[in-house]
Amino acid sequence: MELYDGRPDSTDGRLPREIRTYDFLDSLGIEYKRTDHEPANNMEVLTRIGSAEEAI
């Protein structure tokens, strides 16, 4: 799993609420990191997502 700085280059296929979140953070000048991952339906997936975030 890879961490990215800021919004994705393309918002094609993204949920409207995800795009609004990027717009909001960008409008406030807040820097952020994101990762793309499969739906987190269980603790195993959440643990993998958390491991990517801890690598910062």
PDB file of N, CA, C and O in Angstrom, chain B, residues numbered from 101:
ATOM      1  N   MET B 101       0.844  -1.163   0.000  1.00  0.00           N
ATOM      2  CA  MET B 101       0.000   0.000   0.000  1.00  0.00           C
ATOM      3  C   MET B 101       0.895   1.234   0.000  1.00  0.00           C
ATOM      4  O   MET B 101       1.865   1.304   0.754  1.00  0.00           O
ATOM      5  N   GLU B 102       0.571   2.188  -0.833  1.00  0.00           N
ATOM      6  CA  GLU B 102       1.404   3.376  -0.990  1.00  0.00           C
ATOM      7  C   GLU B 102       0.676   4.621  -0.492  1.00  0.00           C
ATOM      8  O   GLU B 102      -0.533   4.770  -0.672  1.00  0.00           O
ATOM      9  N   LEU B 103       1.441   5.509   0.137  1.00  0.00           N
ATOM     10  CA  LEU B 103       0.898   6.803   0.571  1.00  0.00           C
ATOM     11  C   LEU B 103       1.172   7.839  -0.494  1.00  0.00           C
ATOM     12  O   LEU B 103       2.248   7.855  -1.092  1.00  0.00           O
ATOM     13  N   TYR B 104       0.200   8.707  -0.733  1.00  0.00           N
ATOM     14  CA  TYR B 104       0.315   9.777  -1.718  1.00  0.00           C
ATOM     15  C   TYR B 104       0.113  11.117  -1.024  1.00  0.00           C
ATOM     16  O   TYR B 104      -0.598  11.209  -0.023  1.00  0.00           O
ATOM     17  N   ASP B 105       0.740  12.145  -1.561  1.00  0.00           N
ATOM     18  CA  ASP B 105       0.533  13.498  -1.057  1.00  0.00           C
ATOM     19  C   ASP B 105      -0.648  14.122  -1.783  1.00  0.00           C
ATOM     20  O   ASP B 105      -0.678  14.155  -3.014  1.00  0.00           O
ATOM     21  N   GLY B 106      -1.617  14.614  -1.028  1.00  0.00           N
ATOM     22  CA  GLY B 106      -2.737  15.349  -1.599  1.00  0.00           C
ATOM     23  C   GLY B 106      -3.700  14.523  -2.429  1.00  0.00           C
ATOM     24  O   GLY B 106      -3.686  13.292  -2.404  1.00  0.00           O
ATOM     25  N   ARG B 107      -4.549  15.250  -3.175  1.00  0.00           N
ATOM     26  CA  ARG B 107      -5.611  14.621  -3.953  1.00  0.00           C
ATOM     27  C   ARG B 107      -5.037  13.840  -5.128  1.00  0.00           C
ATOM     28  O   ARG B 107      -3.926  14.114  -5.580  1.00  0.00           O
ATOM     29  N   PRO B 108      -5.796  12.870  -5.618  1.00  0.00           N
ATOM     30  CA  PRO B 108      -5.343  12.108  -6.793  1.00  0.00           C
ATOM     31  C   PRO B 108      -5.338  12.997  -8.038  1.00  0.00           C
ATOM     32  O   PRO B 108      -6.063  13.991  -8.096  1.00  0.00           O
ATOM     33  N   ASP B 109      -4.528  12.641  -9.023  1.00  0.00           N
ATOM     34  CA  ASP B 109      -4.464  13.397 -10.275  1.00  0.00           C
ATOM     35  C   ASP B 109      -5.817  13.416 -10.978  1.00  0.00           C
ATOM     36  O   ASP B 109      -6.195  14.421 -11.580  1.00  0.00           O
ATOM     37  N   SER B 110      -6.536  12.315 -10.901  1.00  0.00           N
ATOM     38  CA  SER B 110      -7.857  12.227 -11.526  1.00  0.00           C
ATOM     39  C   SER B 110      -8.874  11.814 -10.466  1.00  0.00           C
ATOM     40  O   SER B 110      -8.597  10.950  -9.634  1.00  0.00           O
ATOM     41  N   THR B 111     -10.036  12.427 -10.503  1.00  0.00           N
ATOM     42  CA  THR B 111     -11.091  12.049  -9.556  1.00  0.00           C
ATOM     43  C   THR B 111     -12.129  11.143 -10.214  1.00  0.00           C
ATOM     44  O   THR B 111     -13.189  10.899  -9.637  1.00  0.00           O
ATOM     45  N   ASP B 112     -11.836  10.641 -11.417  1.00  0.00           N
ATOM     46  CA  ASP B 112     -12.746   9.702 -12.083  1.00  0.00           C
ATOM     47  C   ASP B 112     -12.976   8.486 -11.192  1.00  0.00           C
ATOM     48  O   ASP B 112     -12.025   7.900 -10.675  1.00  0.00           O
ATOM     49  N   GLY B 113     -14.228   8.115 -11.017  1.00  0.00           N
ATOM     50  CA  GLY B 113     -14.568   6.946 -10.221  1.00  0.00           C
ATOM     51  C   GLY B 113     -14.565   7.178  -8.722  1.00  0.00           C
ATOM     52  O   GLY B 113     -14.815   6.245  -7.958  1.00  0.00           O
ATOM     53  N   ARG B 114     -14.292   8.385  -8.287  1.00  0.00           N
ATOM     54  CA  ARG B 114     -14.290   8.705  -6.852  1.00  0.00           C
ATOM     55  C   ARG B 114     -15.692   9.110  -6.408  1.00  0.00           C
ATOM     56  O   ARG B 114     -16.467   9.647  -7.199  1.00  0.00           O
ATOM     57  N   LEU B 115     -16.011   8.854  -5.156  1.00  0.00           N
ATOM     58  CA  LEU B 115     -17.302   9.252  -4.611  1.00  0.00           C
ATOM     59  C   LEU B 115     -17.367  10.768  -4.461  1.00  0.00           C
ATOM     60  O   LEU B 115     -16.357  11.409  -4.170  1.00  0.00           O
ATOM     61  N   PRO B 116     -18.549  11.340  -4.658  1.00  0.00           N
ATOM     62  CA  PRO B 116     -18.687  12.795  -4.491  1.00  0.00           C
ATOM     63  C   PRO B 116     -18.221  13.293  -3.126  1.00  0.00           C
ATOM     64  O   PRO B 116     -17.612  14.360  -3.047  1.00  0.00           O
ATOM     65  N   ARG B 117     -18.485  12.558  -2.059  1.00  0.00           N
ATOM     66  CA  ARG B 117     -18.060  13.011  -0.726  1.00  0.00           C
ATOM     67  C   ARG B 117     -16.535  12.988  -0.602  1.00  0.00           C
ATOM     68  O   ARG B 117     -15.965  13.800   0.126  1.00  0.00           O
ATOM     69  N   GLU B 118     -15.873  12.072  -1.299  1.00  0.00           N
ATOM     70  CA  GLU B 118     -14.408  12.039  -1.286  1.00  0.00           C
ATOM     71  C   GLU B 118     -13.858  13.286  -1.982  1.00  0.00           C
ATOM     72  O   GLU B 118     -12.931  13.920  -1.478  1.00  0.00           O
ATOM     73  N   ILE B 119     -14.420  13.636  -3.123  1.00  0.00           N
ATOM     74  CA  ILE B 119     -13.988  14.824  -3.858  1.00  0.00           C
ATOM     75  C   ILE B 119     -14.243  16.085  -3.032  1.00  0.00           C
ATOM     76  O   ILE B 119     -13.402  16.984  -2.997  1.00  0.00           O
ATOM     77  N   ARG B 120     -15.397  16.157  -2.368  1.00  0.00           N
ATOM     78  CA  ARG B 120     -15.691  17.314  -1.512  1.00  0.00           C
ATOM     79  C   ARG B 120     -14.684  17.428  -0.374  1.00  0.00           C
ATOM     80  O   ARG B 120     -14.309  18.533   0.018  1.00  0.00           O
ATOM     81  N   THR B 121     -14.249  16.296   0.151  1.00  0.00           N
ATOM     82  CA  THR B 121     -13.243  16.305   1.223  1.00  0.00           C
ATOM     83  C   THR B 121     -11.929  16.865   0.709  1.00  0.00           C
ATOM     84  O   THR B 121     -11.305  17.689   1.378  1.00  0.00           O
ATOM     85  N   TYR B 122     -11.497  16.429  -0.472  1.00  0.00           N
ATOM     86  CA  TYR B 122     -10.271  16.984  -1.065  1.00  0.00           C
ATOM     87  C   TYR B 122     -10.425  18.484  -1.285  1.00  0.00           C
ATOM     88  O   TYR B 122      -9.526  19.260  -0.960  1.00  0.00           O
ATOM     89  N   ASP B 123     -11.572  18.892  -1.840  1.00  0.00           N
ATOM     90  CA  ASP B 123     -11.821  20.318  -2.086  1.00  0.00           C
ATOM     91  C   ASP B 123     -11.732  21.124  -0.793  1.00  0.00           C
ATOM     92  O   ASP B 123     -11.137  22.201  -0.765  1.00  0.00           O
ATOM     93  N   PHE B 124     -12.324  20.601   0.271  1.00  0.00           N
ATOM     94  CA  PHE B 124     -12.340  21.297   1.557  1.00  0.00           C
ATOM     95  C   PHE B 124     -10.929  21.432   2.127  1.00  0.00           C
ATOM     96  O   PHE B 124     -10.516  22.524   2.518  1.00  0.00           O
ATOM     97  N   LEU B 125     -10.196  20.326   2.172  1.00  0.00           N
ATOM     98  CA  LEU B 125      -8.834  20.371   2.707  1.00  0.00           C
ATOM     99  C   LEU B 125      -7.964  21.312   1.884  1.00  0.00           C
ATOM    100  O   LEU B 125      -7.195  22.098   2.436  1.00  0.00           O
ATOM    101  N   ASP B 126      -8.088  21.228   0.560  1.00  0.00           N
ATOM    102  CA  ASP B 126      -7.301  22.103  -0.311  1.00  0.00           C
ATOM    103  C   ASP B 126      -7.662  23.572  -0.104  1.00  0.00           C
ATOM    104  O   ASP B 126      -6.782  24.433  -0.123  1.00  0.00           O
ATOM    105  N   SER B 127      -8.959  23.868   0.096  1.00  0.00           N
ATOM    106  CA  SER B 127      -9.382  25.262   0.282  1.00  0.00           C
ATOM    107  C   SER B 127      -8.823  25.853   1.569  1.00  0.00           C
ATOM    108  O   SER B 127      -8.637  27.066   1.673  1.00  0.00           O
ATOM    109  N   LEU B 128      -8.556  24.994   2.548  1.00  0.00           N
ATOM    110  CA  LEU B 128      -7.982  25.450   3.819  1.00  0.00           C
ATOM    111  C   LEU B 128      -6.454  25.441   3.805  1.00  0.00           C
ATOM    112  O   LEU B 128      -5.815  25.873   4.765  1.00  0.00           O
ATOM    113  N   GLY B 129      -5.882  24.952   2.720  1.00  0.00           N
ATOM    114  CA  GLY B 129      -4.426  24.887   2.618  1.00  0.00           C
ATOM    115  C   GLY B 129      -3.813  23.806   3.490  1.00  0.00           C
ATOM    116  O   GLY B 129      -2.642  23.895   3.860  1.00  0.00           O
ATOM    117  N   ILE B 130      -4.591  22.788   3.821  1.00  0.00           N
ATOM    118  CA  ILE B 130      -4.113  21.713   4.684  1.00  0.00           C
ATOM    119  C   ILE B 130      -3.436  20.641   3.829  1.00  0.00           C
ATOM    120  O   ILE B 130      -4.035  20.115   2.890  1.00  0.00           O
ATOM    121  N   GLU B 131      -2.192  20.325   4.159  1.00  0.00           N
ATOM    122  CA  GLU B 131      -1.488  19.242   3.483  1.00  0.00           C
ATOM    123  C   GLU B 131      -1.945  17.919   4.089  1.00  0.00           C
ATOM    124  O   GLU B 131      -2.164  17.831   5.297  1.00  0.00           O
ATOM    125  N   TYR B 132      -2.087  16.904   3.264  1.00  0.00           N
ATOM    126  CA  TYR B 132      -2.553  15.607   3.748  1.00  0.00           C
ATOM    127  C   TYR B 132      -1.984  14.493   2.895  1.00  0.00           C
ATOM    128  O   TYR B 132      -1.553  14.707   1.762  1.00  0.00           O
ATOM    129  N   LYS B 133      -1.992  13.315   3.455  1.00  0.00           N
ATOM    130  CA  LYS B 133      -1.578  12.108   2.743  1.00  0.00           C
ATOM    131  C   LYS B 133      -2.801  11.210   2.628  1.00  0.00           C
ATOM    132  O   LYS B 133      -3.705  11.259   3.462  1.00  0.00           O
ATOM    133  N   ARG B 134      -2.815  10.395   1.591  1.00  0.00           N
ATOM    134  CA  ARG B 134      -3.927   9.473   1.380  1.00  0.00           C
ATOM    135  C   ARG B 134      -3.381   8.163   0.839  1.00  0.00           C
ATOM    136  O   ARG B 134      -2.267   8.095   0.319  1.00  0.00           O
ATOM    137  N   THR B 135      -4.178   7.147   0.973  1.00  0.00           N
ATOM    138  CA  THR B 135      -3.867   5.855   0.379  1.00  0.00           C
ATOM    139  C   THR B 135      -5.142   5.295  -0.221  1.00  0.00           C
ATOM    140  O   THR B 135      -6.232   5.515   0.307  1.00  0.00           O
ATOM    141  N   ASP B 136      -5.010   4.582  -1.304  1.00  0.00           N
ATOM    142  CA  ASP B 136      -6.157   3.912  -1.909  1.00  0.00           C
ATOM    143  C   ASP B 136      -6.129   2.460  -1.457  1.00  0.00           C
ATOM    144  O   ASP B 136      -5.084   1.810  -1.494  1.00  0.00           O
ATOM    145  N   HIS B 137      -7.272   1.958  -1.033  1.00  0.00           N
ATOM    146  CA  HIS B 137      -7.325   0.592  -0.531  1.00  0.00           C
ATOM    147  C   HIS B 137      -8.708   0.012  -0.770  1.00  0.00           C
ATOM    148  O   HIS B 137      -9.676   0.724  -1.039  1.00  0.00           O
ATOM    149  N   GLU B 138      -8.764  -1.312  -0.660  1.00  0.00           N
ATOM    150  CA  GLU B 138     -10.039  -1.998  -0.788  1.00  0.00           C
ATOM    151  C   GLU B 138     -10.924  -1.650   0.408  1.00  0.00           C
ATOM    152  O   GLU B 138     -10.425  -1.145   1.413  1.00  0.00           O
ATOM    153  N   PRO B 139     -12.222  -1.912   0.315  1.00  0.00           N
ATOM    154  CA  PRO B 139     -13.095  -1.630   1.470  1.00  0.00           C
ATOM    155  C   PRO B 139     -12.565  -2.331   2.725  1.00  0.00           C
ATOM    156  O   PRO B 139     -12.138  -3.484   2.675  1.00  0.00           O
ATOM    157  N   ALA B 140     -12.603  -1.622   3.830  1.00  0.00           N
ATOM    158  CA  ALA B 140     -12.094  -2.146   5.101  1.00  0.00           C
ATOM    159  C   ALA B 140     -13.241  -2.801   5.863  1.00  0.00           C
ATOM    160  O   ALA B 140     -13.860  -2.189   6.733  1.00  0.00           O
ATOM    161  N   ASN B 141     -13.508  -4.057   5.518  1.00  0.00           N
ATOM    162  CA  ASN B 141     -14.632  -4.786   6.112  1.00  0.00           C
ATOM    163  C   ASN B 141     -14.253  -5.612   7.328  1.00  0.00           C
ATOM    164  O   ASN B 141     -15.117  -6.220   7.959  1.00  0.00           O
ATOM    165  N   ASN B 142     -12.961  -5.639   7.665  1.00  0.00           N
ATOM    166  CA  ASN B 142     -12.559  -6.421   8.833  1.00  0.00           C
ATOM    167  C   ASN B 142     -11.262  -5.845   9.410  1.00  0.00           C
ATOM    168  O   ASN B 142     -10.632  -4.979   8.804  1.00  0.00           O
ATOM    169  N   MET B 143     -10.883  -6.329  10.564  1.00  0.00           N
ATOM    170  CA  MET B 143      -9.713  -5.797  11.274  1.00  0.00           C
ATOM    171  C   MET B 143      -8.411  -6.090  10.534  1.00  0.00           C
ATOM    172  O   MET B 143      -7.463  -5.310  10.632  1.00  0.00           O
ATOM    173  N   GLU B 144      -8.346  -7.188   9.800  1.00  0.00           N
ATOM    174  CA  GLU B 144      -7.124  -7.499   9.059  1.00  0.00           C
ATOM    175  C   GLU B 144      -6.826  -6.411   8.028  1.00  0.00           C
ATOM    176  O   GLU B 144      -5.683  -5.977   7.887  1.00  0.00           O
ATOM    177  N   VAL B 145      -7.840  -5.983   7.324  1.00  0.00           N
ATOM    178  CA  VAL B 145      -7.671  -4.919   6.328  1.00  0.00           C
ATOM    179  C   VAL B 145      -7.301  -3.612   7.024  1.00  0.00           C
ATOM    180  O   VAL B 145      -6.419  -2.894   6.555  1.00  0.00           O
ATOM    181  N   LEU B 146      -7.957  -3.298   8.125  1.00  0.00           N
ATOM    182  CA  LEU B 146      -7.641  -2.070   8.867  1.00  0.00           C
ATOM    183  C   LEU B 146      -6.194  -2.077   9.358  1.00  0.00           C
ATOM    184  O   LEU B 146      -5.538  -1.035   9.364  1.00  0.00           O
ATOM    185  N   THR B 147      -5.700  -3.224   9.762  1.00  0.00           N
ATOM    186  CA  THR B 147      -4.323  -3.336  10.224  1.00  0.00           C
ATOM    187  C   THR B 147      -3.355  -3.033   9.089  1.00  0.00           C
ATOM    188  O   THR B 147      -2.361  -2.339   9.301  1.00  0.00           O
ATOM    189  N   ARG B 148      -3.626  -3.543   7.877  1.00  0.00           N
ATOM    190  CA  ARG B 148      -2.767  -3.256   6.726  1.00  0.00           C
ATOM    191  C   ARG B 148      -2.798  -1.778   6.380  1.00  0.00           C
ATOM    192  O   ARG B 148      -1.761  -1.196   6.060  1.00  0.00           O
ATOM    193  N   ILE B 149      -3.951  -1.171   6.439  1.00  0.00           N
ATOM    194  CA  ILE B 149      -4.078   0.268   6.161  1.00  0.00           C
ATOM    195  C   ILE B 149      -3.283   1.055   7.202  1.00  0.00           C
ATOM    196  O   ILE B 149      -2.545   1.978   6.857  1.00  0.00           O
ATOM    197  N   GLY B 150      -3.433   0.694   8.455  1.00  0.00           N
ATOM    198  CA  GLY B 150      -2.698   1.361   9.528  1.00  0.00           C
ATOM    199  C   GLY B 150      -1.193   1.213   9.373  1.00  0.00           C
ATOM    200  O   GLY B 150      -0.446   2.135   9.697  1.00  0.00           O
ATOM    201  N   SER B 151      -0.741   0.070   8.886  1.00  0.00           N
ATOM    202  CA  SER B 151       0.690  -0.144   8.681  1.00  0.00           C
ATOM    203  C   SER B 151       1.239   0.813   7.642  1.00  0.00           C
ATOM    204  O   SER B 151       2.363   1.295   7.783  1.00  0.00           O
ATOM    205  N   ALA B 152       0.474   1.096   6.605  1.00  0.00           N
ATOM    206  CA  ALA B 152       0.909   2.056   5.576  1.00  0.00           C
ATOM    207  C   ALA B 152       1.034   3.440   6.183  1.00  0.00           C
ATOM    208  O   ALA B 152       1.975   4.168   5.866  1.00  0.00           O
ATOM    209  N   GLU B 153       0.116   3.813   7.040  1.00  0.00           N
ATOM    210  CA  GLU B 153       0.143   5.133   7.669  1.00  0.00           C
ATOM    211  C   GLU B 153       1.312   5.266   8.647  1.00  0.00           C
ATOM    212  O   GLU B 153       1.880   6.348   8.793  1.00  0.00           O
ATOM    213  N   GLU B 154       1.666   4.180   9.308  1.00  0.00           N
ATOM    214  CA  GLU B 154       2.758   4.225  10.271  1.00  0.00           C
ATOM    215  C   GLU B 154       4.116   4.366   9.596  1.00  0.00           C
ATOM    216  O   GLU B 154       5.101   4.728  10.240  1.00  0.00           O
ATOM    217  N   ALA B 155       4.165   4.081   8.302  1.00  0.00           N
ATOM    218  CA  ALA B 155       5.433   4.158   7.583  1.00  0.00           C
ATOM    219  C   ALA B 155       5.837   5.584   7.255  1.00  0.00           C
ATOM    220  O   ALA B 155       6.904   5.805   6.684  1.00  0.00           O
ATOM    221  N   ILE B 156       5.005   6.554   7.605  1.00  0.00           N
ATOM    222  CA  ILE B 156       5.315   7.972   7.300  1.00  0.00           C
ATOM    223  C   ILE B 156       6.549   8.401   8.058  1.00  0.00           C
ATOM    224  O   ILE B 156       6.976   9.550   7.943  1.00  0.00           O
TER     225      ILE B 156
END
